[in-house]
Every structure is written in structure tokens, then in C-alpha cells.
Amino acid sequence: MKSKLRIVSRSSKLALKQVEIICKKIKHRFDFEIIKVQTQADKLREKPLYEFGGKGLFIKELEDYLIKDKADIAIHSLKDMETILAKGTELLAVAERKYRNDVLISNFKNLSSLPENSVIGTSSPRRTAFIKTYRKDIIVKICRGNVDTRLKKLHQGRYDALILSRAGMERLNHKFTSEIPISILPPSVGQGVIAIQSSNFLNEQDSNILQKLTNHEKTYYEILAERSFIKHLNGSCRSPISSLADINKNGVLKLQGYVVNLKGTKMVKGSLSDNFKNAINIGEKLAKKLIKKGAKDILAL
């Protein structure tokens, strides 16, 4: 007899697609009930997230389901998760990351071909800062909402281009104009990763089975380093911080980190490499290295 899992998720099309991806991996061992939640962050679409609580709002209400034993697991985009999770929960597993780049959606083929003073829609301080580093003339305006809502705003002519994650566009089978090189726009911490957050109420056997069926070890250690980096910088949703880790075939994890101010006028960056089992320590060391270079002063600007 299969165990039954109560899975809580945001109700957006992309969030539910991510639930579907995970469920396909576990359906031979579990039955499931999907609990759909429209979070406060999903309802407030016209202002930057940092004005009313940050990205954590996307998962806070889902975490409440876990804490109150109304759900066994929550499925998130990892980039929306705070580095410190709600008490009584844990990051149980992460699915394999296939894409971490951002992409451009526009009638123009790439960032460099956008006309002078073009308007780009995004709600991300990171994207705003790095785009301004690349092109000072670009005008960035807030664009929030689910992917379809943002695309509708683009087609209405409110923006000349949008920047979204490739992972999300691929999962929804949406076309995009061009991939933005990481050298121009480094990704957010954990970008492209689907995460499973579990409740301590989940029994050990089911927890172990879930982890075995869904956790991708390489991705897991990479995001440990990335999340350690932003945690030790004391980063938040206001922070234009990028961190990307990659483990090579010899088990060496290379972590790159970037900190830039919102105007895109100042940046510090660096990298460190070590055995992947030291992922958390690598993140901490790189954060301290960039702090010595002035990262804290840049984040204060």
C-alpha cells in the first residue's frame, strides 16, 4: 500500500508544473493530495517584494502548513527560500538543476540590440543592478506577477523586453528570444532548482524514500555552497547578489560570487575551489573574502 503525501504549493501555473515534475519521480511509491495556496506575495503584484516582506512571503504561508501539520512537504523554487527556514522544517531534497541562466523576451534579438533607453521589466534587484552594469542607458521598471501576466504586459507595449529565468520558461514550454550570458547577468542563488521542504511531522521512512527518489547530489552540494555564501553576507531580497557553484568530474566545487550596488556602478567578485564536501565552508570563506573587498559597503549603498 502506498503512503499518502500532502503536498502544499503556490497556485501559479509554474509552481504547479514544478509539483508535477516532482510527483512524476515519486508516483510509484506515494499517493498525493495537492494543496494549492495563493500567497500574499502572489496577490500584491504592483510593488517590489522588499516593500512588504521580500521573497520569503512566497513560502511563509506554505511553511505554516508544514508547521501546523496540514501538509507533509512543500515544493518551491529554491531561489524564493530564505537561508534560515522555519523551525520544525528542513530542506529535504533538490531536483537536478538543468538551467541557471536568465533569458530575454523581446522583439529585439538580445540585450545589446535593444535601442537606447529601452524599458526592461523585472522586479529583481539583482537583474536591475547587473543590467545597469552592462548598459547604463537601460530603464528598468517593476514587472511582477506570474509568467503569463508579465508576457501580457509586454505584449501591451508596457516594456521593450522582459527578463525571466530560463528554467521557468522551459518548464512552461514558453519561447524566449535569447539566453543572457552568465558573464553579463549572473544567476540568483539556487536559480533553476526545485526544492522540497519537509515537516518534522513527516515519518522517517517516507522522508528517506522521498530523499532517495528526488535528491540530486551534485545540485544539492552546489546549492549548499551558494546559500552559505549569501547567508554569510547577510543578504536579503534587496541584495544584488549572485552566487554560482559547479562541481567538476573530480569532485572539486568552484564557487563564484558577485556583489553589486543597485545603480550598477560598483562591484566586487571572487571565486574559491575545494572538495565538494566542504560546500558550506567554501560559501562562508568566499563571503568573508568579498567582505574584505568591500561587499558590505556596496550592499549598504
C-alpha positions as CSV (number, residue, x, y, z in Angstrom):
1,M,0.0,0.0,0.0
2,K,1.3,3.5,-0.9
3,S,1.8,6.2,1.6
4,K,-0.2,9.4,1.0
5,L,1.6,12.7,0.9
6,R,0.0,16.1,1.5
7,I,1.9,18.5,-0.8
8,V,1.4,22.3,-0.5
9,S,2.3,24.6,-3.3
10,R,1.6,28.1,-4.6
11,S,-1.2,28.0,-7.1
12,S,0.6,29.6,-10.1
13,K,0.9,27.6,-13.3
14,L,4.7,27.4,-12.9
15,A,4.5,26.3,-9.2
16,L,2.1,23.5,-10.1
17,K,4.3,22.4,-13.0
18,Q,7.1,22.0,-10.6
19,V,4.9,19.9,-8.3
20,E,4.1,17.8,-11.4
21,I,7.8,17.3,-12.1
22,I,8.4,16.0,-8.5
23,C,5.3,13.9,-8.5
24,K,6.4,12.0,-11.6
25,K,9.5,10.9,-9.7
26,I,7.6,9.6,-6.7
27,K,4.2,8.4,-8.0
28,H,5.2,4.7,-7.9
29,R,5.7,5.0,-4.1
30,F,3.3,7.6,-3.0
31,D,-0.3,8.8,-3.5
32,F,-0.7,12.6,-3.0
33,E,-3.1,15.4,-2.2
34,I,-2.1,18.8,-3.7
35,I,-3.0,21.8,-1.6
36,K,-2.9,25.0,-3.7
37,V,-2.3,28.3,-2.0
38,Q,-2.4,31.8,-3.4
39,T,0.1,33.6,-1.2
40,Q,0.0,37.2,-0.1
41,A,3.0,37.8,-2.4
42,D,1.1,36.5,-5.4
43,K,-1.8,38.9,-4.6
44,L,0.4,42.1,-4.3
45,R,1.7,42.5,-7.8
46,E,2.3,46.1,-8.3
47,K,5.1,46.8,-5.8
48,P,8.6,45.4,-5.3
49,L,8.6,42.5,-2.9
50,Y,11.1,44.1,-0.5
51,E,8.4,46.8,0.3
52,F,6.2,44.2,2.0
53,G,8.4,41.4,3.3
54,G,10.6,40.0,0.5
55,K,10.7,36.7,-1.3
56,G,10.1,34.9,1.9
57,L,6.4,35.8,1.5
58,F,6.2,33.3,-1.3
59,I,6.9,30.5,1.1
60,K,5.8,31.8,4.6
61,E,2.2,30.7,4.2
62,L,3.3,27.3,2.8
63,E,5.7,26.8,5.8
64,D,2.7,27.5,8.1
65,Y,1.0,24.4,6.6
66,L,4.1,22.3,7.4
67,I,4.4,23.7,11.0
68,K,0.8,23.1,11.7
69,D,0.9,19.6,10.3
70,K,-1.6,20.5,7.5
71,A,0.9,19.3,4.9
72,D,3.9,16.9,4.8
73,I,6.0,18.7,2.2
74,A,6.1,22.0,0.3
75,I,7.6,22.3,-3.2
76,H,9.2,25.6,-4.0
77,S,11.6,27.4,-6.4
78,L,14.7,27.3,-4.2
79,K,15.6,30.9,-5.0
80,D,12.5,32.0,-3.1
81,M,13.6,30.3,0.1
82,E,15.3,32.2,2.9
83,T,18.6,30.8,4.1
84,I,17.1,30.2,7.5
85,L,14.0,28.0,7.3
86,A,11.0,27.9,9.7
87,K,11.6,26.0,12.9
88,G,10.3,22.4,12.5
89,T,11.1,22.2,8.8
90,E,14.1,21.2,6.7
91,L,15.4,21.3,3.1
92,L,14.9,17.7,2.4
93,A,15.9,17.4,-1.3
94,V,16.5,19.3,-4.5
95,A,15.9,18.2,-8.1
96,E,18.6,18.3,-10.7
97,R,19.3,21.8,-12.0
98,K,19.4,22.0,-15.8
99,Y,19.3,25.7,-16.4
100,R,20.5,28.6,-14.3
101,N,20.6,31.5,-16.9
102,D,18.2,34.3,-17.3
103,V,16.6,34.9,-20.8
104,L,15.4,37.9,-22.7
105,I,11.9,38.1,-24.2
106,S,11.6,40.9,-26.7
107,N,11.2,41.8,-30.4
108,F,14.9,42.6,-30.3
109,K,17.3,39.7,-30.5
110,N,19.5,40.4,-27.5
111,L,20.4,42.9,-24.8
112,S,23.0,44.7,-27.0
113,S,20.5,45.2,-29.8
114,L,17.9,47.0,-27.6
115,P,17.5,50.6,-28.7
116,E,18.9,53.3,-26.4
117,N,16.8,54.0,-23.3
118,S,14.8,50.8,-23.8
119,V,12.5,49.8,-20.9
120,I,13.1,46.4,-19.3
121,G,10.5,44.8,-17.0
122,T,11.7,43.0,-13.9
123,S,11.2,43.0,-10.1
124,S,14.6,41.7,-9.3
125,P,17.2,44.0,-7.7
126,R,19.9,41.5,-8.9
127,R,18.7,41.8,-12.5
128,T,18.3,45.5,-12.3
129,A,21.9,46.0,-10.9
130,F,23.7,43.8,-13.4
131,I,21.8,45.1,-16.4
132,K,22.7,48.6,-15.4
133,T,26.3,47.5,-15.0
134,Y,26.1,46.2,-18.6
135,R,24.1,49.1,-20.1
136,K,23.7,52.4,-18.2
137,D,21.0,53.7,-20.5
138,I,18.5,50.9,-19.9
139,I,15.4,51.9,-17.9
140,V,14.2,49.3,-15.5
141,K,10.6,49.2,-14.4
142,I,8.8,47.0,-12.0
143,C,7.1,44.0,-13.5
144,R,5.6,41.4,-11.2
145,G,3.0,38.6,-11.5
146,N,3.1,35.1,-12.9
147,V,4.8,34.5,-16.3
148,D,1.6,34.8,-18.3
149,T,0.8,38.1,-16.6
150,R,4.2,39.5,-17.4
151,L,4.1,38.4,-21.0
152,K,0.7,40.0,-21.4
153,K,2.2,43.3,-20.1
154,L,5.0,43.0,-22.6
155,H,2.5,42.5,-25.5
156,Q,0.6,45.5,-24.3
157,G,3.7,47.6,-25.0
158,R,4.4,48.5,-21.4
159,Y,8.0,47.2,-21.8
160,D,10.5,46.7,-24.6
161,A,11.7,43.5,-23.0
162,L,11.4,41.2,-20.1
163,I,14.0,39.2,-18.2
164,L,12.9,35.8,-16.8
165,S,14.6,32.6,-15.8
166,R,15.2,30.0,-18.5
167,A,14.2,27.2,-16.1
168,G,10.7,28.7,-15.7
169,M,10.3,29.3,-19.4
170,E,11.4,25.8,-20.3
171,R,9.0,24.2,-17.7
172,L,6.1,26.1,-19.1
173,N,7.2,25.4,-22.7
174,H,7.3,29.2,-23.5
175,K,9.6,30.5,-26.2
176,F,12.2,33.1,-25.4
177,T,14.3,35.4,-27.6
178,S,17.8,34.8,-26.4
179,E,19.7,33.4,-23.4
180,I,21.6,36.1,-21.5
181,P,25.2,35.0,-20.8
182,I,26.2,34.5,-17.2
183,S,29.1,36.8,-17.8
184,I,26.6,39.7,-18.2
185,L,23.9,38.5,-15.8
186,P,25.0,36.0,-13.2
187,P,22.1,34.0,-11.7
188,S,20.5,34.2,-8.3
189,V,21.4,31.8,-5.6
190,G,19.7,28.5,-6.3
191,Q,18.2,29.7,-9.6
192,G,16.6,26.9,-11.6
193,V,16.4,24.5,-8.7
194,I,13.1,22.9,-7.4
195,A,13.3,22.3,-3.7
196,I,11.4,20.0,-1.3
197,Q,10.9,21.4,2.2
198,S,9.6,18.9,4.7
199,S,7.9,19.0,8.1
200,N,9.4,17.3,11.1
201,F,6.0,15.5,11.4
202,L,6.9,13.5,8.3
203,N,7.8,10.0,9.3
204,E,11.4,8.9,8.9
205,Q,10.7,6.1,6.4
206,D,8.8,8.4,4.0
207,S,11.4,11.1,4.4
208,N,14.2,8.7,3.5
209,I,12.3,7.4,0.4
210,L,11.5,10.9,-0.8
211,Q,15.1,12.0,-0.4
212,K,16.3,8.9,-2.3
213,L,13.9,9.4,-5.2
214,T,14.3,13.1,-5.7
215,N,17.6,14.5,-4.3
216,H,20.3,15.2,-6.9
217,E,23.6,15.1,-5.0
218,K,25.6,17.4,-7.3
219,T,22.9,20.1,-7.3
220,Y,22.5,19.7,-3.5
221,Y,26.1,20.4,-2.7
222,E,26.2,23.2,-5.2
223,I,23.3,25.0,-3.6
224,L,24.7,24.4,-0.1
225,A,27.7,26.5,-1.2
226,E,25.6,29.1,-2.9
227,R,23.2,29.5,0.1
228,S,26.1,29.6,2.6
229,F,27.7,32.4,0.6
230,I,24.6,34.7,0.7
231,K,23.9,33.7,4.3
232,H,27.3,34.9,5.5
233,L,26.9,38.1,3.5
234,N,23.6,38.6,5.4
235,G,21.9,39.0,2.0
236,S,18.2,39.6,1.5
237,C,15.7,40.2,-1.3
238,R,17.0,43.7,-1.6
239,S,20.6,42.5,-2.2
240,P,22.0,42.4,-5.8
241,I,24.0,39.2,-5.0
242,S,24.8,36.4,-7.4
243,S,26.4,33.1,-6.5
244,L,27.0,30.1,-8.7
245,A,28.7,26.8,-7.9
246,D,29.7,23.9,-10.1
247,I,31.3,20.6,-9.3
248,N,33.6,19.0,-11.8
249,K,34.2,15.3,-12.5
250,N,37.0,15.2,-9.9
251,G,34.7,16.4,-7.1
252,V,36.1,19.9,-7.0
253,L,33.5,22.6,-6.3
254,K,34.2,26.0,-7.7
255,L,32.1,28.8,-6.3
256,Q,31.8,32.2,-7.9
257,G,30.3,35.2,-6.1
258,Y,29.3,38.7,-7.1
259,V,28.0,41.7,-5.2
260,V,27.0,44.9,-7.0
261,N,25.2,48.0,-5.9
262,L,21.7,48.8,-7.2
263,K,22.9,51.5,-9.6
264,G,25.3,49.1,-11.2
265,T,28.3,51.3,-10.6
266,K,30.3,49.3,-8.1
267,M,31.0,45.5,-8.0
268,V,33.2,43.1,-6.1
269,K,33.6,39.5,-7.2
270,G,35.7,36.4,-6.5
271,S,35.9,32.6,-6.5
272,L,37.1,29.7,-4.4
273,S,37.5,26.0,-5.1
274,D,37.7,23.0,-2.8
275,N,36.3,19.4,-2.4
276,F,32.5,19.5,-2.8
277,K,32.0,18.0,0.7
278,N,33.3,21.3,2.1
279,A,30.5,23.2,0.3
280,I,29.2,25.2,3.3
281,N,32.7,26.2,4.3
282,I,33.5,27.3,0.8
283,G,30.5,29.6,0.8
284,E,31.5,31.1,4.2
285,K,35.1,31.7,3.1
286,L,34.1,33.4,-0.2
287,A,31.7,35.7,1.6
288,K,34.4,36.7,4.0
289,K,36.8,37.3,1.1
290,L,34.3,39.6,-0.6
291,I,33.6,41.4,2.7
292,K,37.3,42.2,2.9
293,K,37.0,43.7,-0.7
294,G,34.1,45.9,0.5
295,A,31.0,43.9,-0.2
296,K,29.2,45.2,3.0
297,D,29.8,48.8,1.9
298,I,28.4,48.1,-1.5
299,L,25.3,46.4,-0.1
300,A,24.7,49.5,2.1
301,L,24.6,51.8,-0.9
